[in-house]
């Protein structure tokens, strides 16, 4: 009885490997696609240092798909806004 169970188990393993081999042989080949590097566009804008003006500029560029990434100071009185998209 034990031999019949072992034989049945090995038969199932063999069938499983056969099916797997057939699927790999007949299936579409695996192709790895290289990802294209992301491309960004940058823009630097000098604005007046008042909050209202800066908010208007941020909303304008944000509506056009630009994202603010940095605010370095050009001079102490004119900040620069660095955007990317």
C-alpha angles and dihedrals in degrees: 000000000000091000090054091052092048091047091049091049092050090046091054091047090050092049090048093052090045092053091046092050091048092050092049092047097046099033126091114279118258111251124190113215118210114228117238113238113256114254121212133191119211132203130186117203127185113213137182111266097243117111096230094054092046092050092051091052092047091052093047095052093040090055089054092054099263120140122209109235105166144005108205118173113248092190125345091267102041118053119200122223115213114203133181136189 
